[in-house]
Amino acid sequence: MTDISHQGSTPRKHGETLLKLTARTKRRNAAERRFQAYGIAAIGVGLVMLVILVFNIVGNGYSAFTQTFITLDVTLDATKLDKKGSRDIEEIKKVSTFGYAPLIQKAFEAKVNALGLKSGLKSKDMAELLSKGAPAQLRDYVIEHPDQIGQTVSFRFFANSRVDGYMKGRVSRQSIENDKNISAAQLDFADQLIKAGVIKKSFNPSFIFGSDASDQRPEAAGIGTSMLGSLFMMLVVLALSLPIGVAASIFLEEFAPKAWWTDVIEVNISNLAAVPSIVFGILGLAVFINYMHLPMSAPLVGGLVLTLMTLPTIIISTRAALKAVPPSIRDAALGVGASKMQAVFHHVLPLAAPGILTGTIIGLAQALGETAPLLLIGMVGFIASNPPDSIAAGLLAPNSAMPAQIYEWAKRADPAFYERAWGGIIILLVFLVTMNTLAVILRRRFERRW
């Protein structure tokens, strides 16, 4: 028999064994090990960057979930809140927040006297440690509970953003030298209240379930209303993009003839998947708002814009899922007498469902994190306190969305808003990770191997 050597390889000498590596083989093995090392290094760098990113997000945003509160016992003076004594809710509503501010100041004085503290501050200066929304909080409680007028009720008010920043280490005595919102004497008084247990830092559920606030009340800002806006938008996207995208994919993959116009459609779908999202925002502004006169800043319009942006992703992923079904499935169905439509809807589509669901969830997750299109249609931060009472109101009433709300907080001057922007990113990432995890679980659960 004749030895056959590979082209370009060094012929083995007589008596050499195959177990002995030649110089060429050694070089090839070394190149493979270097390539593996490069791959491992790339993965390591990616993981390190991911850890750094997560560490920064959590490190900067976890404090947004806690807030500083000041507990006071406020006497709801009937002579101030219900002069006629009729407990008529309309008469009670006539008392503005300015009428509640003196009650808070008296409560602060009473607390200081009861604890034996010496502040050296006027009652008005002491009350400035509270959020500017404290009188409104007190007024809302009285309107909701008019039977409590004349009683002394314990309230937990937000401390202002400077006191909260002082508790969290964001504000120092050096940083307030030119700050008009708080003085060193007020911080000295805050130290006394902290030791007495009047000022405490605890979990703040209103950040998760509350609404946005004005620039003067950053401590009261929450992302709950924006979460509702994102929810209503995702309902619109799911209701429109899934049936339209799946139907278009089935037609193009299973029924459309191979012609020039189908090639044009396929090329345009691929191109639309790469179009910057801001272009879809311009399209939505021109068509849905300027031409169709739909309400600006409404989740319905935001959902329509995100639907246009999500459709190419769903169509591409659905077609890939349909292509993954073996042709033998179609041939077997047609061979036993099924029509083309029966073969597709009874056999091919159920087997492609896991891939379709995965692509849909990933498309929704992408839409959930989009900001640029929403800014163009006006879905920026709104100060809204009441949740919608119906789905129609939720779709048509002006609202914001989580990415747009985070953008609004990040560009405001007060550091407390910047802290809340990081906290909002944490909530948004939780939603995105959850949706992507659900996509992986569905893929693993319903996956078919051929």
C-alpha positions as CSV (number, residue, x, y, z in Angstrom):
1,M,0.0,0.0,0.0
2,T,1.1,3.5,-0.7
3,D,1.1,6.3,2.0
4,I,-1.1,9.1,1.1
5,S,-0.1,12.5,2.5
6,H,-2.2,15.7,2.6
7,Q,-1.5,18.3,0.1
8,G,1.0,20.8,1.5
9,S,1.9,18.7,4.5
10,T,5.3,17.4,5.3
11,P,5.7,13.7,4.3
12,R,6.5,11.4,7.2
13,K,9.8,9.7,7.1
14,H,10.1,5.9,7.2
15,G,9.5,4.6,10.7
16,E,7.8,7.7,12.1
17,T,4.6,7.1,14.1
18,L,1.3,8.9,13.7
19,L,1.4,9.8,17.4
20,K,4.4,12.1,16.8
21,L,3.3,15.6,16.0
22,T,5.0,17.3,13.1
23,A,6.0,21.0,13.1
24,R,3.0,21.9,11.0
25,T,0.6,20.1,13.3
26,K,2.1,21.9,16.3
27,R,1.6,25.2,14.6
28,R,-2.0,24.4,13.8
29,N,-2.7,23.3,17.3
30,A,-1.1,26.4,18.7
31,A,-3.2,28.6,16.4
32,E,-6.4,26.8,17.6
33,R,-5.4,27.4,21.3
34,R,-4.7,31.1,20.6
35,F,-8.1,31.4,18.9
36,Q,-9.8,29.7,21.9
37,A,-7.9,32.1,24.2
38,Y,-9.1,35.1,22.2
39,G,-12.6,33.9,22.5
40,I,-12.4,33.3,26.2
41,A,-10.8,36.7,26.7
42,A,-13.5,38.4,24.7
43,I,-16.2,36.7,26.8
44,G,-14.3,37.7,29.9
45,V,-14.1,41.3,28.9
46,G,-17.8,41.3,28.0
47,L,-18.7,39.9,31.5
48,V,-16.5,42.4,33.2
49,M,-18.1,45.3,31.4
50,L,-21.6,43.8,32.2
51,V,-20.6,43.5,35.9
52,I,-19.3,47.1,35.9
53,L,-22.6,48.3,34.2
54,V,-24.8,46.5,36.7
55,F,-22.7,47.6,39.6
56,N,-23.0,51.3,38.5
57,I,-26.7,51.1,37.9
58,V,-27.5,49.4,41.2
59,G,-25.0,51.5,43.1
60,N,-26.5,54.8,41.8
61,G,-30.1,53.8,41.8
62,Y,-30.9,51.7,44.8
63,S,-31.2,54.8,47.0
64,A,-34.1,56.0,45.0
65,F,-36.2,53.2,46.6
66,T,-35.7,54.7,50.0
67,Q,-36.8,58.2,51.2
68,T,-36.4,60.3,54.3
69,F,-39.6,61.0,56.2
70,I,-40.5,63.4,59.1
71,T,-43.2,62.3,61.5
72,L,-45.4,65.0,63.0
73,D,-48.6,65.0,65.1
74,V,-50.8,67.6,63.4
75,T,-53.9,69.1,65.1
76,L,-56.6,69.6,62.5
77,D,-57.9,72.9,63.9
78,A,-61.6,73.1,63.1
79,T,-61.5,76.9,63.4
80,K,-59.1,77.0,60.5
81,L,-60.5,74.2,58.3
82,D,-64.2,74.3,58.9
83,K,-65.2,77.7,60.3
84,K,-68.9,77.1,60.0
85,G,-68.7,73.7,61.6
86,S,-71.0,72.1,59.0
87,R,-68.5,69.5,57.7
88,D,-69.6,70.5,54.3
89,I,-67.0,69.1,51.9
90,E,-67.4,72.0,49.5
91,E,-66.7,74.5,52.3
92,I,-63.7,72.4,53.4
93,K,-62.3,72.4,49.9
94,K,-62.2,76.2,49.9
95,V,-59.3,76.2,52.3
96,S,-56.2,76.3,50.2
97,T,-52.8,74.7,51.0
98,F,-51.8,78.1,52.4
99,G,-54.3,77.6,55.2
100,Y,-52.7,74.2,56.1
101,A,-49.1,75.5,56.3
102,P,-49.6,77.1,59.8
103,L,-50.9,73.8,61.2
104,I,-47.7,72.1,60.1
105,Q,-45.6,74.9,61.7
106,K,-47.5,74.6,65.0
107,A,-47.0,70.8,64.9
108,F,-43.2,71.3,64.4
109,E,-43.1,73.7,67.4
110,A,-45.1,71.2,69.5
111,K,-42.7,68.4,68.6
112,V,-39.6,70.5,69.4
113,N,-41.1,71.5,72.8
114,A,-42.1,68.0,73.6
115,L,-38.6,66.7,72.9
116,G,-36.9,69.5,74.7
117,L,-34.9,70.5,71.6
118,K,-33.3,73.9,71.0
119,S,-33.2,74.7,67.4
120,G,-32.7,78.5,67.3
121,L,-35.0,78.5,64.2
122,K,-38.3,80.1,63.6
123,S,-41.2,77.8,63.0
124,K,-41.3,78.7,59.3
125,D,-37.6,77.7,59.0
126,M,-38.2,74.4,60.8
127,A,-41.1,73.6,58.5
128,E,-38.8,74.2,55.5
129,L,-37.2,70.8,56.3
130,L,-40.4,69.3,54.9
131,S,-41.3,68.8,51.3
132,K,-43.2,71.6,49.6
133,G,-46.0,69.1,49.0
134,A,-46.6,68.6,52.7
135,P,-49.6,71.1,52.9
136,A,-51.2,69.5,49.9
137,Q,-50.8,66.0,51.5
138,L,-52.5,67.3,54.6
139,R,-55.3,69.0,52.6
140,D,-56.0,65.8,50.6
141,Y,-56.2,63.8,53.8
142,V,-58.7,66.3,55.3
143,I,-60.9,66.3,52.2
144,E,-60.9,62.5,52.2
145,H,-61.5,62.2,56.0
146,P,-63.6,65.3,57.0
147,D,-64.6,63.5,60.2
148,Q,-61.0,63.8,61.5
149,I,-61.3,67.6,61.7
150,G,-60.7,68.6,65.3
151,Q,-58.5,65.6,66.0
152,T,-54.7,65.2,66.3
153,V,-53.4,62.9,63.6
154,S,-49.9,61.5,63.1
155,F,-48.6,62.2,59.6
156,R,-45.4,61.0,57.8
157,F,-44.3,63.7,55.5
158,F,-41.6,63.7,52.9
159,A,-38.4,65.6,54.0
160,N,-37.2,68.0,51.3
161,S,-34.6,66.8,48.8
162,R,-31.7,68.5,50.6
163,V,-32.5,66.7,53.9
164,D,-32.9,63.4,52.0
165,G,-29.6,64.0,50.3
166,Y,-28.0,64.7,53.6
167,M,-29.3,61.4,55.0
168,K,-28.0,59.6,51.9
169,G,-24.6,61.3,51.8
170,R,-25.4,63.2,48.6
171,V,-25.4,66.6,50.4
172,S,-22.7,67.8,52.8
173,R,-22.1,71.0,54.7
174,Q,-19.5,72.1,52.2
175,S,-21.9,71.6,49.3
176,I,-24.6,73.8,50.8
177,E,-22.5,76.9,51.3
178,N,-24.1,78.5,48.3
179,D,-27.4,76.6,48.5
180,K,-30.5,78.8,49.1
181,N,-32.7,75.8,49.9
182,I,-31.1,74.9,53.2
183,S,-28.7,76.3,55.7
184,A,-26.1,74.9,58.1
185,A,-28.4,75.8,61.1
186,Q,-31.2,73.7,59.5
187,L,-28.8,70.8,59.1
188,D,-27.9,71.1,62.8
189,F,-31.5,71.0,63.7
190,A,-32.0,68.0,61.4
191,D,-29.2,66.2,63.3
192,Q,-31.2,66.7,66.5
193,L,-34.3,65.4,64.9
194,I,-32.4,62.3,63.5
195,K,-31.2,61.5,67.0
196,A,-34.7,61.9,68.4
197,G,-36.1,59.6,65.8
198,V,-38.3,62.2,64.2
199,I,-36.4,62.0,60.9
200,K,-36.0,58.4,59.5
201,K,-35.1,56.9,56.2
202,S,-37.3,54.0,55.0
203,F,-38.6,52.2,51.9
204,N,-40.6,54.5,49.6
205,P,-43.4,52.7,47.8
206,S,-44.6,56.0,46.2
207,F,-41.5,55.9,44.0
208,I,-42.8,52.7,42.4
209,F,-46.5,53.5,42.4
210,G,-46.6,57.3,42.4
211,S,-46.5,59.9,39.7
212,D,-44.1,62.5,38.5
213,A,-43.7,65.8,40.5
214,S,-42.6,69.3,39.7
215,D,-39.0,70.6,39.9
216,Q,-39.8,71.9,43.4
217,R,-40.7,68.5,44.8
218,P,-38.2,65.9,43.5
219,E,-38.7,63.9,46.7
220,A,-42.3,63.1,45.7
221,A,-41.6,62.0,42.1
222,G,-42.5,58.4,41.2
223,I,-42.6,56.2,38.1
224,G,-45.9,54.5,38.6
225,T,-47.9,56.6,36.2
226,S,-45.2,56.1,33.5
227,M,-45.4,52.4,34.1
228,L,-49.1,52.6,33.3
229,G,-48.4,54.5,30.2
230,S,-45.9,51.8,29.1
231,L,-48.4,49.1,29.9
232,F,-51.1,50.7,27.7
233,M,-48.6,51.2,24.9
234,M,-47.6,47.5,25.1
235,L,-51.2,46.4,24.9
236,V,-51.6,48.4,21.7
237,V,-48.4,47.0,20.3
238,L,-49.3,43.4,21.2
239,A,-52.9,43.7,19.8
240,L,-51.7,45.1,16.4
241,S,-48.1,43.8,15.8
242,L,-48.7,40.1,16.6
243,P,-51.7,39.4,14.2
244,I,-50.4,41.7,11.5
245,G,-46.8,40.5,11.7
246,V,-47.8,36.8,11.8
247,A,-50.3,37.1,9.0
248,A,-47.8,38.9,6.8
249,S,-45.1,36.3,7.5
250,I,-47.4,33.4,6.7
251,F,-48.4,35.0,3.4
252,L,-44.9,35.8,2.3
253,E,-43.4,32.5,3.4
254,E,-46.2,30.0,2.5
255,F,-48.6,31.5,-0.1
256,A,-46.9,34.4,-2.0
257,P,-45.4,33.5,-5.4
258,K,-41.7,34.0,-6.0
259,A,-41.9,37.2,-8.1
260,W,-40.2,40.6,-8.3
261,W,-42.7,42.3,-6.1
262,T,-42.3,39.9,-3.3
263,D,-38.6,40.4,-3.5
264,V,-39.2,44.2,-3.2
265,I,-41.3,43.6,-0.1
266,E,-38.8,41.4,1.5
267,V,-36.0,43.9,0.9
268,N,-38.0,46.7,2.3
269,I,-38.9,44.7,5.5
270,S,-35.2,44.0,6.1
271,N,-34.4,47.7,5.5
272,L,-37.1,48.8,7.9
273,A,-35.7,46.7,10.7
274,A,-32.5,48.8,10.4
275,V,-34.2,52.2,10.3
276,P,-33.4,54.4,13.3
277,S,-36.3,54.6,15.7
278,I,-36.4,58.4,15.5
279,V,-37.6,58.1,11.9
280,F,-40.7,56.2,13.1
281,G,-41.3,59.0,15.6
282,I,-41.3,61.5,12.8
283,L,-43.7,59.3,10.8
284,G,-46.0,59.0,13.8
285,L,-46.0,62.8,14.4
286,A,-46.8,63.5,10.7
287,V,-49.4,60.8,10.2
288,F,-51.1,60.1,13.5
289,I,-51.0,63.5,15.1
290,N,-50.8,66.1,12.3
291,Y,-52.9,64.2,9.7
292,M,-55.2,62.0,11.7
293,H,-55.5,64.4,14.6
294,L,-55.1,61.8,17.3
295,P,-54.4,63.2,20.8
296,M,-50.8,64.1,21.4
297,S,-48.9,62.3,24.1
298,A,-51.5,59.6,24.3
299,P,-50.4,55.9,24.8
300,L,-52.5,55.0,21.8
301,V,-50.3,57.1,19.5
302,G,-47.2,55.8,21.2
303,G,-48.4,52.2,20.7
304,L,-49.1,52.8,17.0
305,V,-45.6,54.3,16.5
306,L,-44.0,51.4,18.3
307,T,-46.1,48.9,16.3
308,L,-44.6,50.3,13.1
309,M,-41.2,49.9,14.6
310,T,-41.8,46.3,15.9
311,L,-43.5,44.8,12.9
312,P,-40.2,44.2,10.9
313,T,-38.7,42.4,13.8
314,I,-41.7,40.1,14.3
315,I,-42.1,39.4,10.5
316,I,-38.4,38.4,10.2
317,S,-38.4,36.2,13.3
318,T,-41.8,34.6,12.3
319,R,-40.5,33.8,8.8
320,A,-37.4,32.2,10.3
321,A,-39.6,30.1,12.6
322,L,-41.7,29.0,9.7
323,K,-38.6,28.1,7.6
324,A,-37.3,26.0,10.5
325,V,-40.3,23.6,10.2
326,P,-39.1,20.7,7.9
327,P,-40.7,20.5,4.5
328,S,-41.7,16.9,5.2
329,I,-44.4,18.2,7.6
330,R,-46.0,20.1,4.8
331,D,-45.6,17.2,2.3
332,A,-47.1,14.7,4.7
333,A,-50.1,16.9,5.4
334,L,-50.7,17.5,1.7
335,G,-50.2,13.8,1.0
336,V,-53.1,12.8,3.2
337,G,-55.5,15.2,1.5
338,A,-55.1,18.5,3.5
339,S,-55.4,21.7,1.7
340,K,-52.6,24.2,1.6
341,M,-54.2,26.4,4.3
342,Q,-55.0,23.3,6.5
343,A,-51.4,22.2,6.2
344,V,-50.1,25.6,7.3
345,F,-52.6,26.4,10.1
346,H,-53.0,22.9,11.5
347,H,-49.4,21.6,11.2
348,V,-46.8,24.2,10.3
349,L,-48.0,27.2,12.5
350,P,-48.3,25.2,15.8
351,L,-44.8,23.8,15.3
352,A,-43.5,27.4,14.6
353,A,-45.3,28.9,17.6
354,P,-42.3,28.8,20.0
355,G,-40.2,30.8,17.6
356,I,-43.0,33.2,16.9
357,L,-43.6,33.8,20.6
358,T,-39.9,34.3,21.2
359,G,-39.6,36.9,18.4
360,T,-42.7,38.7,19.6
361,I,-41.5,39.0,23.2
362,I,-38.1,40.2,22.1
363,G,-39.8,42.8,19.8
364,L,-42.0,44.0,22.7
365,A,-38.9,44.3,24.9
366,Q,-37.2,46.4,22.3
367,A,-40.3,48.6,22.0
368,L,-40.5,49.0,25.8
369,G,-37.1,50.6,25.9
370,E,-37.5,53.0,23.1
371,T,-37.3,56.7,23.9
372,A,-36.7,58.8,20.7
373,P,-40.1,58.1,19.0
374,L,-41.9,58.9,22.2
375,L,-40.2,62.2,22.6
376,L,-41.2,63.3,19.2
377,I,-44.9,62.6,19.9
378,G,-44.8,64.5,23.2
379,M,-44.8,61.6,25.6
380,V,-42.7,63.3,28.2
381,G,-43.1,63.7,32.0
382,F,-46.6,64.7,33.1
383,I,-47.7,65.5,36.7
384,A,-50.7,63.2,36.9
385,S,-52.0,61.9,40.2
386,N,-55.1,60.0,39.3
387,P,-54.9,56.6,37.4
388,P,-57.2,56.2,34.5
389,D,-60.6,54.7,35.4
390,S,-61.0,52.8,32.1
391,I,-58.9,51.3,29.3
392,A,-60.2,54.0,26.9
393,A,-59.1,56.7,29.2
394,G,-55.7,55.1,29.7
395,L,-55.2,54.9,25.9
396,L,-56.3,58.5,25.1
397,A,-55.3,60.5,28.2
398,P,-51.9,62.2,28.1
399,N,-49.2,60.2,29.8
400,S,-45.6,59.3,29.7
401,A,-43.6,56.1,29.4
402,M,-40.8,54.7,31.5
403,P,-37.9,55.5,29.1
404,A,-39.2,59.0,28.4
405,Q,-39.7,59.6,32.2
406,I,-36.1,58.5,32.9
407,Y,-34.9,60.9,30.2
408,E,-36.9,63.8,31.8
409,W,-35.4,63.1,35.2
410,A,-31.9,62.8,33.9
411,K,-31.9,66.3,32.3
412,R,-33.3,68.1,35.4
413,A,-31.0,70.1,37.6
414,D,-31.7,68.7,41.1
415,P,-29.5,65.7,42.0
416,A,-32.6,64.0,43.5
417,F,-34.0,63.6,40.0
418,Y,-30.8,62.2,38.8
419,E,-31.0,59.6,41.5
420,R,-34.5,58.7,40.5
421,A,-33.4,58.3,36.9
422,W,-31.0,55.6,38.0
423,G,-33.8,54.0,40.0
424,G,-36.1,54.1,37.0
425,I,-33.4,52.4,34.9
426,I,-33.4,49.5,37.5
427,I,-37.1,49.1,37.2
428,L,-36.9,49.2,33.4
429,L,-34.1,46.6,33.3
430,V,-36.2,44.4,35.6
431,F,-39.0,44.5,33.0
432,L,-36.6,43.8,30.1
433,V,-34.8,41.0,31.8
434,T,-38.1,39.4,32.8
435,M,-39.4,39.6,29.2
436,N,-36.2,38.1,27.7
437,T,-36.2,35.4,30.4
438,L,-39.8,34.6,29.5
439,A,-38.8,34.3,25.8
440,V,-36.0,31.8,26.7
441,I,-38.3,29.8,28.9
442,L,-41.0,29.6,26.2
443,R,-38.3,28.6,23.6
444,R,-37.0,25.8,25.8
445,R,-40.5,24.7,26.8
446,F,-42.0,24.3,23.4
447,E,-38.9,23.8,21.2
448,R,-39.0,20.9,18.7
449,R,-35.9,19.2,17.5
450,W,-35.8,17.6,14.2
